[in-house]
Amino acid sequence: MGDDFKMAVQKNNEGLALELTGRFDKDSAKEVISFIKNKKPEVSRFYIDTQGLLHDNPAELIIDEWSQWDASLLAETN
């Protein structure tokens, strides 16, 4: 995980807002996905602010890791 990666979480009426800052790498993406997976049963919406991240395309890392997590989640429910 990036040395200075931070995830601030705020609850609002519609779900959880995540503000991500610092260096973002694959480990950071895994941390975000793990957090969402653990909160998913009780929270239906997540808003992710990536403006404070130091990476050319942070969404690319989240999508790459998410597809792997999504496949494992589907396997758990079947």
PyMOL Python script that loads the backbone (N, CA, C, O; Angstrom):
from pymol import cmd

cmd.read_pdbstr("""\
ATOM      1  N   MET A   1       0.840  -1.166   0.000  1.00  0.00           N
ATOM      2  CA  MET A   1       0.000   0.000   0.000  1.00  0.00           C
ATOM      3  C   MET A   1       0.886   1.230   0.000  1.00  0.00           C
ATOM      4  O   MET A   1       1.961   1.231   0.599  1.00  0.00           O
ATOM      5  N   GLY A   2       0.433   2.277  -0.674  1.00  0.00           N
ATOM      6  CA  GLY A   2       1.187   3.515  -0.696  1.00  0.00           C
ATOM      7  C   GLY A   2       1.428   4.023   0.717  1.00  0.00           C
ATOM      8  O   GLY A   2       0.529   3.987   1.557  1.00  0.00           O
ATOM      9  N   ASP A   3       2.641   4.497   0.978  1.00  0.00           N
ATOM     10  CA  ASP A   3       3.015   4.926   2.326  1.00  0.00           C
ATOM     11  C   ASP A   3       2.071   5.965   2.914  1.00  0.00           C
ATOM     12  O   ASP A   3       1.782   5.936   4.110  1.00  0.00           O
ATOM     13  N   ASP A   4       1.595   6.872   2.090  1.00  0.00           N
ATOM     14  CA  ASP A   4       0.760   7.948   2.616  1.00  0.00           C
ATOM     15  C   ASP A   4      -0.709   7.823   2.205  1.00  0.00           C
ATOM     16  O   ASP A   4      -1.441   8.812   2.244  1.00  0.00           O
ATOM     17  N   PHE A   5      -1.150   6.633   1.815  1.00  0.00           N
ATOM     18  CA  PHE A   5      -2.551   6.431   1.435  1.00  0.00           C
ATOM     19  C   PHE A   5      -3.436   6.545   2.668  1.00  0.00           C
ATOM     20  O   PHE A   5      -3.145   5.975   3.720  1.00  0.00           O
ATOM     21  N   LYS A   6      -4.528   7.299   2.512  1.00  0.00           N
ATOM     22  CA  LYS A   6      -5.495   7.444   3.600  1.00  0.00           C
ATOM     23  C   LYS A   6      -6.901   7.350   3.025  1.00  0.00           C
ATOM     24  O   LYS A   6      -7.161   7.743   1.887  1.00  0.00           O
ATOM     25  N   MET A   7      -7.793   6.820   3.842  1.00  0.00           N
ATOM     26  CA  MET A   7      -9.196   6.719   3.457  1.00  0.00           C
ATOM     27  C   MET A   7     -10.027   7.320   4.584  1.00  0.00           C
ATOM     28  O   MET A   7     -10.096   6.761   5.679  1.00  0.00           O
ATOM     29  N   ALA A   8     -10.656   8.458   4.313  1.00  0.00           N
ATOM     30  CA  ALA A   8     -11.555   9.084   5.280  1.00  0.00           C
ATOM     31  C   ALA A   8     -12.977   8.656   4.937  1.00  0.00           C
ATOM     32  O   ALA A   8     -13.364   8.627   3.769  1.00  0.00           O
ATOM     33  N   VAL A   9     -13.750   8.325   5.970  1.00  0.00           N
ATOM     34  CA  VAL A   9     -15.105   7.815   5.760  1.00  0.00           C
ATOM     35  C   VAL A   9     -16.103   8.718   6.474  1.00  0.00           C
ATOM     36  O   VAL A   9     -15.929   9.058   7.645  1.00  0.00           O
ATOM     37  N   GLN A  10     -17.145   9.099   5.751  1.00  0.00           N
ATOM     38  CA  GLN A  10     -18.231   9.873   6.343  1.00  0.00           C
ATOM     39  C   GLN A  10     -19.551   9.214   5.987  1.00  0.00           C
ATOM     40  O   GLN A  10     -19.777   8.813   4.845  1.00  0.00           O
ATOM     41  N   LYS A  11     -20.413   9.109   6.980  1.00  0.00           N
ATOM     42  CA  LYS A  11     -21.736   8.542   6.745  1.00  0.00           C
ATOM     43  C   LYS A  11     -22.692   9.680   6.401  1.00  0.00           C
ATOM     44  O   LYS A  11     -22.668  10.737   7.031  1.00  0.00           O
ATOM     45  N   ASN A  12     -23.529   9.451   5.398  1.00  0.00           N
ATOM     46  CA  ASN A  12     -24.580  10.414   5.081  1.00  0.00           C
ATOM     47  C   ASN A  12     -25.896   9.657   4.938  1.00  0.00           C
ATOM     48  O   ASN A  12     -25.946   8.444   5.143  1.00  0.00           O
ATOM     49  N   ASN A  13     -26.950  10.368   4.590  1.00  0.00           N
ATOM     50  CA  ASN A  13     -28.282   9.738   4.505  1.00  0.00           C
ATOM     51  C   ASN A  13     -28.370   8.649   3.454  1.00  0.00           C
ATOM     52  O   ASN A  13     -29.192   7.740   3.568  1.00  0.00           O
ATOM     53  N   GLU A  14     -27.532   8.731   2.434  1.00  0.00           N
ATOM     54  CA  GLU A  14     -27.634   7.797   1.316  1.00  0.00           C
ATOM     55  C   GLU A  14     -26.606   6.675   1.345  1.00  0.00           C
ATOM     56  O   GLU A  14     -26.697   5.755   0.533  1.00  0.00           O
ATOM     57  N   GLY A  15     -25.645   6.713   2.237  1.00  0.00           N
ATOM     58  CA  GLY A  15     -24.620   5.674   2.281  1.00  0.00           C
ATOM     59  C   GLY A  15     -23.348   6.177   2.930  1.00  0.00           C
ATOM     60  O   GLY A  15     -23.390   6.961   3.878  1.00  0.00           O
ATOM     61  N   LEU A  16     -22.215   5.720   2.413  1.00  0.00           N
ATOM     62  CA  LEU A  16     -20.913   6.133   2.929  1.00  0.00           C
ATOM     63  C   LEU A  16     -20.131   6.852   1.844  1.00  0.00           C
ATOM     64  O   LEU A  16     -20.120   6.437   0.685  1.00  0.00           O
ATOM     65  N   ALA A  17     -19.482   7.930   2.236  1.00  0.00           N
ATOM     66  CA  ALA A  17     -18.612   8.671   1.324  1.00  0.00           C
ATOM     67  C   ALA A  17     -17.172   8.381   1.718  1.00  0.00           C
ATOM     68  O   ALA A  17     -16.785   8.570   2.871  1.00  0.00           O
ATOM     69  N   LEU A  18     -16.381   7.919   0.753  1.00  0.00           N
ATOM     70  CA  LEU A  18     -14.972   7.626   0.989  1.00  0.00           C
ATOM     71  C   LEU A  18     -14.138   8.682   0.281  1.00  0.00           C
ATOM     72  O   LEU A  18     -14.288   8.895  -0.922  1.00  0.00           O
ATOM     73  N   GLU A  19     -13.261   9.341   1.027  1.00  0.00           N
ATOM     74  CA  GLU A  19     -12.341  10.305   0.432  1.00  0.00           C
ATOM     75  C   GLU A  19     -10.949   9.685   0.476  1.00  0.00           C
ATOM     76  O   GLU A  19     -10.381   9.488   1.550  1.00  0.00           O
ATOM     77  N   LEU A  20     -10.408   9.380  -0.691  1.00  0.00           N
ATOM     78  CA  LEU A  20      -9.114   8.722  -0.800  1.00  0.00           C
ATOM     79  C   LEU A  20      -8.045   9.752  -1.122  1.00  0.00           C
ATOM     80  O   LEU A  20      -8.220  10.584  -2.012  1.00  0.00           O
ATOM     81  N   THR A  21      -6.928   9.691  -0.387  1.00  0.00           N
ATOM     82  CA  THR A  21      -5.817  10.611  -0.634  1.00  0.00           C
ATOM     83  C   THR A  21      -4.496   9.855  -0.564  1.00  0.00           C
ATOM     84  O   THR A  21      -4.407   8.795   0.056  1.00  0.00           O
ATOM     85  N   GLY A  22      -3.478  10.408  -1.202  1.00  0.00           N
ATOM     86  CA  GLY A  22      -2.132   9.846  -1.139  1.00  0.00           C
ATOM     87  C   GLY A  22      -1.808   8.947  -2.320  1.00  0.00           C
ATOM     88  O   GLY A  22      -2.517   8.928  -3.326  1.00  0.00           O
ATOM     89  N   ARG A  23      -0.716   8.202  -2.173  1.00  0.00           N
ATOM     90  CA  ARG A  23      -0.268   7.286  -3.231  1.00  0.00           C
ATOM     91  C   ARG A  23      -1.191   6.078  -3.284  1.00  0.00           C
ATOM     92  O   ARG A  23      -1.464   5.437  -2.270  1.00  0.00           O
ATOM     93  N   PHE A  24      -1.662   5.786  -4.484  1.00  0.00           N
ATOM     94  CA  PHE A  24      -2.627   4.713  -4.677  1.00  0.00           C
ATOM     95  C   PHE A  24      -2.015   3.621  -5.529  1.00  0.00           C
ATOM     96  O   PHE A  24      -1.551   3.868  -6.642  1.00  0.00           O
ATOM     97  N   ASP A  25      -2.017   2.395  -4.987  1.00  0.00           N
ATOM     98  CA  ASP A  25      -1.468   1.253  -5.712  1.00  0.00           C
ATOM     99  C   ASP A  25      -2.424   0.069  -5.568  1.00  0.00           C
ATOM    100  O   ASP A  25      -3.534   0.223  -5.059  1.00  0.00           O
ATOM    101  N   LYS A  26      -1.993  -1.106  -6.014  1.00  0.00           N
ATOM    102  CA  LYS A  26      -2.872  -2.287  -5.949  1.00  0.00           C
ATOM    103  C   LYS A  26      -3.279  -2.626  -4.518  1.00  0.00           C
ATOM    104  O   LYS A  26      -4.421  -3.015  -4.273  1.00  0.00           O
ATOM    105  N   ASP A  27      -2.358  -2.482  -3.579  1.00  0.00           N
ATOM    106  CA  ASP A  27      -2.694  -2.778  -2.188  1.00  0.00           C
ATOM    107  C   ASP A  27      -3.739  -1.801  -1.652  1.00  0.00           C
ATOM    108  O   ASP A  27      -4.624  -2.184  -0.887  1.00  0.00           O
ATOM    109  N   SER A  28      -3.628  -0.538  -2.061  1.00  0.00           N
ATOM    110  CA  SER A  28      -4.622   0.460  -1.662  1.00  0.00           C
ATOM    111  C   SER A  28      -5.986   0.095  -2.237  1.00  0.00           C
ATOM    112  O   SER A  28      -7.002   0.194  -1.548  1.00  0.00           O
ATOM    113  N   ALA A  29      -6.009  -0.326  -3.494  1.00  0.00           N
ATOM    114  CA  ALA A  29      -7.261  -0.738  -4.135  1.00  0.00           C
ATOM    115  C   ALA A  29      -7.875  -1.917  -3.386  1.00  0.00           C
ATOM    116  O   ALA A  29      -9.086  -1.957  -3.173  1.00  0.00           O
ATOM    117  N   LYS A  30      -7.049  -2.863  -2.992  1.00  0.00           N
ATOM    118  CA  LYS A  30      -7.545  -4.018  -2.238  1.00  0.00           C
ATOM    119  C   LYS A  30      -8.122  -3.587  -0.896  1.00  0.00           C
ATOM    120  O   LYS A  30      -9.124  -4.142  -0.444  1.00  0.00           O
ATOM    121  N   GLU A  31      -7.492  -2.593  -0.253  1.00  0.00           N
ATOM    122  CA  GLU A  31      -7.998  -2.098   1.028  1.00  0.00           C
ATOM    123  C   GLU A  31      -9.383  -1.465   0.857  1.00  0.00           C
ATOM    124  O   GLU A  31     -10.280  -1.698   1.667  1.00  0.00           O
ATOM    125  N   VAL A  32      -9.549  -0.671  -0.192  1.00  0.00           N
ATOM    126  CA  VAL A  32     -10.843  -0.037  -0.459  1.00  0.00           C
ATOM    127  C   VAL A  32     -11.904  -1.105  -0.719  1.00  0.00           C
ATOM    128  O   VAL A  32     -13.006  -1.029  -0.174  1.00  0.00           O
ATOM    129  N   ILE A  33     -11.585  -2.078  -1.530  1.00  0.00           N
ATOM    130  CA  ILE A  33     -12.543  -3.132  -1.863  1.00  0.00           C
ATOM    131  C   ILE A  33     -12.887  -3.967  -0.634  1.00  0.00           C
ATOM    132  O   ILE A  33     -14.047  -4.332  -0.440  1.00  0.00           O
ATOM    133  N   SER A  34     -11.906  -4.268   0.185  1.00  0.00           N
ATOM    134  CA  SER A  34     -12.151  -5.020   1.413  1.00  0.00           C
ATOM    135  C   SER A  34     -13.081  -4.241   2.345  1.00  0.00           C
ATOM    136  O   SER A  34     -13.990  -4.813   2.946  1.00  0.00           O
ATOM    137  N   PHE A  35     -12.848  -2.942   2.457  1.00  0.00           N
ATOM    138  CA  PHE A  35     -13.704  -2.095   3.290  1.00  0.00           C
ATOM    139  C   PHE A  35     -15.145  -2.146   2.784  1.00  0.00           C
ATOM    140  O   PHE A  35     -16.078  -2.327   3.565  1.00  0.00           O
ATOM    141  N   ILE A  36     -15.317  -1.984   1.473  1.00  0.00           N
ATOM    142  CA  ILE A  36     -16.657  -2.007   0.880  1.00  0.00           C
ATOM    143  C   ILE A  36     -17.311  -3.370   1.093  1.00  0.00           C
ATOM    144  O   ILE A  36     -18.491  -3.446   1.437  1.00  0.00           O
ATOM    145  N   LYS A  37     -16.559  -4.430   0.894  1.00  0.00           N
ATOM    146  CA  LYS A  37     -17.098  -5.785   1.068  1.00  0.00           C
ATOM    147  C   LYS A  37     -17.591  -5.990   2.501  1.00  0.00           C
ATOM    148  O   LYS A  37     -18.650  -6.581   2.713  1.00  0.00           O
ATOM    149  N   ASN A  38     -16.832  -5.506   3.478  1.00  0.00           N
ATOM    150  CA  ASN A  38     -17.215  -5.668   4.880  1.00  0.00           C
ATOM    151  C   ASN A  38     -18.429  -4.825   5.258  1.00  0.00           C
ATOM    152  O   ASN A  38     -19.198  -5.212   6.138  1.00  0.00           O
ATOM    153  N   LYS A  39     -18.610  -3.689   4.609  1.00  0.00           N
ATOM    154  CA  LYS A  39     -19.733  -2.795   4.915  1.00  0.00           C
ATOM    155  C   LYS A  39     -20.967  -3.071   4.062  1.00  0.00           C
ATOM    156  O   LYS A  39     -22.058  -2.604   4.390  1.00  0.00           O
ATOM    157  N   LYS A  40     -20.812  -3.819   2.977  1.00  0.00           N
ATOM    158  CA  LYS A  40     -21.880  -4.034   1.995  1.00  0.00           C
ATOM    159  C   LYS A  40     -23.191  -4.540   2.604  1.00  0.00           C
ATOM    160  O   LYS A  40     -24.251  -4.075   2.184  1.00  0.00           O
ATOM    161  N   PRO A  41     -23.179  -5.452   3.555  1.00  0.00           N
ATOM    162  CA  PRO A  41     -24.467  -5.925   4.072  1.00  0.00           C
ATOM    163  C   PRO A  41     -25.320  -4.808   4.690  1.00  0.00           C
ATOM    164  O   PRO A  41     -26.548  -4.871   4.641  1.00  0.00           O
ATOM    165  N   GLU A  42     -24.680  -3.796   5.265  1.00  0.00           N
ATOM    166  CA  GLU A  42     -25.438  -2.743   5.951  1.00  0.00           C
ATOM    167  C   GLU A  42     -25.510  -1.425   5.175  1.00  0.00           C
ATOM    168  O   GLU A  42     -26.299  -0.548   5.528  1.00  0.00           O
ATOM    169  N   VAL A  43     -24.709  -1.276   4.137  1.00  0.00           N
ATOM    170  CA  VAL A  43     -24.664  -0.032   3.356  1.00  0.00           C
ATOM    171  C   VAL A  43     -24.924  -0.362   1.889  1.00  0.00           C
ATOM    172  O   VAL A  43     -24.303  -1.266   1.330  1.00  0.00           O
ATOM    173  N   SER A  44     -25.842   0.373   1.274  1.00  0.00           N
ATOM    174  CA  SER A  44     -26.169   0.067  -0.122  1.00  0.00           C
ATOM    175  C   SER A  44     -25.472   0.982  -1.127  1.00  0.00           C
ATOM    176  O   SER A  44     -25.367   0.630  -2.302  1.00  0.00           O
ATOM    177  N   ARG A  45     -24.991   2.159  -0.686  1.00  0.00           N
ATOM    178  CA  ARG A  45     -24.339   3.087  -1.618  1.00  0.00           C
ATOM    179  C   ARG A  45     -23.017   3.589  -1.057  1.00  0.00           C
ATOM    180  O   ARG A  45     -22.881   3.907   0.124  1.00  0.00           O
ATOM    181  N   PHE A  46     -22.051   3.643  -1.966  1.00  0.00           N
ATOM    182  CA  PHE A  46     -20.729   4.162  -1.633  1.00  0.00           C
ATOM    183  C   PHE A  46     -20.374   5.242  -2.645  1.00  0.00           C
ATOM    184  O   PHE A  46     -20.532   5.051  -3.851  1.00  0.00           O
ATOM    185  N   TYR A  47     -19.898   6.361  -2.154  1.00  0.00           N
ATOM    186  CA  TYR A  47     -19.423   7.451  -3.005  1.00  0.00           C
ATOM    187  C   TYR A  47     -17.924   7.549  -2.795  1.00  0.00           C
ATOM    188  O   TYR A  47     -17.468   7.703  -1.662  1.00  0.00           O
ATOM    189  N   ILE A  48     -17.156   7.464  -3.860  1.00  0.00           N
ATOM    190  CA  ILE A  48     -15.696   7.434  -3.742  1.00  0.00           C
ATOM    191  C   ILE A  48     -15.103   8.659  -4.421  1.00  0.00           C
ATOM    192  O   ILE A  48     -15.218   8.828  -5.635  1.00  0.00           O
ATOM    193  N   ASP A  49     -14.459   9.520  -3.616  1.00  0.00           N
ATOM    194  CA  ASP A  49     -13.784  10.719  -4.118  1.00  0.00           C
ATOM    195  C   ASP A  49     -12.308  10.378  -4.319  1.00  0.00           C
ATOM    196  O   ASP A  49     -11.594  10.099  -3.356  1.00  0.00           O
ATOM    197  N   THR A  50     -11.861  10.400  -5.563  1.00  0.00           N
ATOM    198  CA  THR A  50     -10.479  10.024  -5.886  1.00  0.00           C
ATOM    199  C   THR A  50      -9.605  11.221  -6.251  1.00  0.00           C
ATOM    200  O   THR A  50      -8.469  11.041  -6.691  1.00  0.00           O
ATOM    201  N   GLN A  51     -10.115  12.441  -6.076  1.00  0.00           N
ATOM    202  CA  GLN A  51      -9.363  13.622  -6.500  1.00  0.00           C
ATOM    203  C   GLN A  51      -8.044  13.801  -5.758  1.00  0.00           C
ATOM    204  O   GLN A  51      -7.116  14.403  -6.298  1.00  0.00           O
ATOM    205  N   GLY A  52      -7.940  13.294  -4.539  1.00  0.00           N
ATOM    206  CA  GLY A  52      -6.724  13.476  -3.755  1.00  0.00           C
ATOM    207  C   GLY A  52      -5.687  12.380  -3.941  1.00  0.00           C
ATOM    208  O   GLY A  52      -4.686  12.348  -3.224  1.00  0.00           O
ATOM    209  N   LEU A  53      -5.913  11.477  -4.900  1.00  0.00           N
ATOM    210  CA  LEU A  53      -4.987  10.362  -5.094  1.00  0.00           C
ATOM    211  C   LEU A  53      -3.844  10.722  -6.025  1.00  0.00           C
ATOM    212  O   LEU A  53      -4.007  11.510  -6.957  1.00  0.00           O
ATOM    213  N   LEU A  54      -2.688  10.134  -5.762  1.00  0.00           N
ATOM    214  CA  LEU A  54      -1.506  10.317  -6.592  1.00  0.00           C
ATOM    215  C   LEU A  54      -1.325   9.076  -7.460  1.00  0.00           C
ATOM    216  O   LEU A  54      -0.518   8.201  -7.148  1.00  0.00           O
ATOM    217  N   HIS A  55      -2.075   9.012  -8.540  1.00  0.00           N
ATOM    218  CA  HIS A  55      -1.980   7.922  -9.506  1.00  0.00           C
ATOM    219  C   HIS A  55      -2.635   8.413 -10.779  1.00  0.00           C
ATOM    220  O   HIS A  55      -3.619   9.150 -10.722  1.00  0.00           O
ATOM    221  N   ASP A  56      -2.109   8.020 -11.922  1.00  0.00           N
ATOM    222  CA  ASP A  56      -2.656   8.491 -13.187  1.00  0.00           C
ATOM    223  C   ASP A  56      -4.114   8.100 -13.379  1.00  0.00           C
ATOM    224  O   ASP A  56      -4.916   8.898 -13.865  1.00  0.00           O
ATOM    225  N   ASN A  57      -4.455   6.885 -13.001  1.00  0.00           N
ATOM    226  CA  ASN A  57      -5.815   6.405 -13.210  1.00  0.00           C
ATOM    227  C   ASN A  57      -6.215   5.465 -12.072  1.00  0.00           C
ATOM    228  O   ASN A  57      -6.196   4.246 -12.244  1.00  0.00           O
ATOM    229  N   PRO A  58      -6.582   6.023 -10.900  1.00  0.00           N
ATOM    230  CA  PRO A  58      -6.918   5.159  -9.768  1.00  0.00           C
ATOM    231  C   PRO A  58      -8.108   4.258 -10.033  1.00  0.00           C
ATOM    232  O   PRO A  58      -8.167   3.143  -9.514  1.00  0.00           O
ATOM    233  N   ALA A  59      -9.058   4.722 -10.834  1.00  0.00           N
ATOM    234  CA  ALA A  59     -10.232   3.896 -11.127  1.00  0.00           C
ATOM    235  C   ALA A  59      -9.826   2.603 -11.821  1.00  0.00           C
ATOM    236  O   ALA A  59     -10.457   1.564 -11.620  1.00  0.00           O
ATOM    237  N   GLU A  60      -8.782   2.661 -12.631  1.00  0.00           N
ATOM    238  CA  GLU A  60      -8.291   1.463 -13.325  1.00  0.00           C
ATOM    239  C   GLU A  60      -7.886   0.383 -12.326  1.00  0.00           C
ATOM    240  O   GLU A  60      -8.197  -0.791 -12.524  1.00  0.00           O
ATOM    241  N   LEU A  61      -7.196   0.771 -11.257  1.00  0.00           N
ATOM    242  CA  LEU A  61      -6.787  -0.204 -10.242  1.00  0.00           C
ATOM    243  C   LEU A  61      -7.989  -0.758  -9.498  1.00  0.00           C
ATOM    244  O   LEU A  61      -8.058  -1.959  -9.237  1.00  0.00           O
ATOM    245  N   ILE A  62      -8.936   0.106  -9.153  1.00  0.00           N
ATOM    246  CA  ILE A  62     -10.125  -0.365  -8.444  1.00  0.00           C
ATOM    247  C   ILE A  62     -10.905  -1.334  -9.325  1.00  0.00           C
ATOM    248  O   ILE A  62     -11.334  -2.388  -8.854  1.00  0.00           O
ATOM    249  N   ILE A  63     -11.092  -0.991 -10.593  1.00  0.00           N
ATOM    250  CA  ILE A  63     -11.844  -1.863 -11.503  1.00  0.00           C
ATOM    251  C   ILE A  63     -11.139  -3.201 -11.677  1.00  0.00           C
ATOM    252  O   ILE A  63     -11.790  -4.246 -11.682  1.00  0.00           O
ATOM    253  N   ASP A  64      -9.820  -3.182 -11.820  1.00  0.00           N
ATOM    254  CA  ASP A  64      -9.051  -4.413 -11.984  1.00  0.00           C
ATOM    255  C   ASP A  64      -9.210  -5.306 -10.761  1.00  0.00           C
ATOM    256  O   ASP A  64      -9.490  -6.496 -10.899  1.00  0.00           O
ATOM    257  N   GLU A  65      -9.036  -4.751  -9.574  1.00  0.00           N
ATOM    258  CA  GLU A  65      -9.170  -5.533  -8.348  1.00  0.00           C
ATOM    259  C   GLU A  65     -10.630  -5.916  -8.103  1.00  0.00           C
ATOM    260  O   GLU A  65     -10.909  -7.012  -7.617  1.00  0.00           O
ATOM    261  N   TRP A  66     -11.561  -5.021  -8.436  1.00  0.00           N
ATOM    262  CA  TRP A  66     -12.983  -5.276  -8.208  1.00  0.00           C
ATOM    263  C   TRP A  66     -13.445  -6.486  -8.997  1.00  0.00           C
ATOM    264  O   TRP A  66     -14.207  -7.303  -8.478  1.00  0.00           O
ATOM    265  N   SER A  67     -13.002  -6.621 -10.240  1.00  0.00           N
ATOM    266  CA  SER A  67     -13.444  -7.757 -11.050  1.00  0.00           C
ATOM    267  C   SER A  67     -13.026  -9.072 -10.405  1.00  0.00           C
ATOM    268  O   SER A  67     -13.762 -10.056 -10.473  1.00  0.00           O
ATOM    269  N   GLN A  68     -11.862  -9.099  -9.784  1.00  0.00           N
ATOM    270  CA  GLN A  68     -11.415 -10.308  -9.090  1.00  0.00           C
ATOM    271  C   GLN A  68     -12.263 -10.542  -7.841  1.00  0.00           C
ATOM    272  O   GLN A  68     -12.647 -11.675  -7.551  1.00  0.00           O
ATOM    273  N   TRP A  69     -12.555  -9.469  -7.103  1.00  0.00           N
ATOM    274  CA  TRP A  69     -13.365  -9.593  -5.899  1.00  0.00           C
ATOM    275  C   TRP A  69     -14.786  -9.992  -6.265  1.00  0.00           C
ATOM    276  O   TRP A  69     -15.379 -10.841  -5.599  1.00  0.00           O
ATOM    277  N   ASP A  70     -15.344  -9.389  -7.320  1.00  0.00           N
ATOM    278  CA  ASP A  70     -16.702  -9.672  -7.753  1.00  0.00           C
ATOM    279  C   ASP A  70     -16.859 -11.152  -8.091  1.00  0.00           C
ATOM    280  O   ASP A  70     -17.874 -11.759  -7.748  1.00  0.00           O
ATOM    281  N   ALA A  71     -15.880 -11.731  -8.751  1.00  0.00           N
ATOM    282  CA  ALA A  71     -15.926 -13.154  -9.097  1.00  0.00           C
ATOM    283  C   ALA A  71     -15.934 -14.011  -7.834  1.00  0.00           C
ATOM    284  O   ALA A  71     -16.651 -15.009  -7.773  1.00  0.00           O
ATOM    285  N   SER A  72     -15.147 -13.635  -6.826  1.00  0.00           N
ATOM    286  CA  SER A  72     -15.109 -14.416  -5.588  1.00  0.00           C
ATOM    287  C   SER A  72     -16.415 -14.267  -4.818  1.00  0.00           C
ATOM    288  O   SER A  72     -16.862 -15.216  -4.174  1.00  0.00           O
ATOM    289  N   LEU A  73     -17.037 -13.082  -4.875  1.00  0.00           N
ATOM    290  CA  LEU A  73     -18.313 -12.873  -4.201  1.00  0.00           C
ATOM    291  C   LEU A  73     -19.402 -13.728  -4.838  1.00  0.00           C
ATOM    292  O   LEU A  73     -20.216 -14.326  -4.134  1.00  0.00           O
ATOM    293  N   LEU A  74     -19.420 -13.788  -6.159  1.00  0.00           N
ATOM    294  CA  LEU A  74     -20.402 -14.620  -6.845  1.00  0.00           C
ATOM    295  C   LEU A  74     -20.222 -16.086  -6.477  1.00  0.00           C
ATOM    296  O   LEU A  74     -21.206 -16.809  -6.316  1.00  0.00           O
ATOM    297  N   ALA A  75     -18.986 -16.528  -6.344  1.00  0.00           N
ATOM    298  CA  ALA A  75     -18.716 -17.918  -5.977  1.00  0.00           C
ATOM    299  C   ALA A  75     -19.229 -18.210  -4.567  1.00  0.00           C
ATOM    300  O   ALA A  75     -19.707 -19.312  -4.298  1.00  0.00           O
ATOM    301  N   GLU A  76     -19.131 -17.219  -3.661  1.00  0.00           N
ATOM    302  CA  GLU A  76     -19.589 -17.407  -2.282  1.00  0.00           C
ATOM    303  C   GLU A  76     -21.103 -17.544  -2.206  1.00  0.00           C
ATOM    304  O   GLU A  76     -21.614 -18.270  -1.353  1.00  0.00           O
ATOM    305  N   THR A  77     -21.833 -16.852  -3.093  1.00  0.00           N
ATOM    306  CA  THR A  77     -23.291 -16.857  -3.017  1.00  0.00           C
ATOM    307  C   THR A  77     -23.923 -18.035  -3.737  1.00  0.00           C
ATOM    308  O   THR A  77     -25.115 -18.290  -3.564  1.00  0.00           O
ATOM    309  N   ASN A  78     -23.156 -18.757  -4.539  1.00  0.00           N
ATOM    310  CA  ASN A  78     -23.705 -19.912  -5.268  1.00  0.00           C
ATOM    311  C   ASN A  78     -23.489 -21.195  -4.517  1.00  0.00           C
ATOM    312  O   ASN A  78     -23.889 -22.260  -4.987  1.00  0.00           O
TER     313      ASN A  78
END
""", "prot")
cmd.dss("prot")
cmd.show_as("cartoon", "prot")
cmd.util.cbc("prot")
cmd.orient("prot")
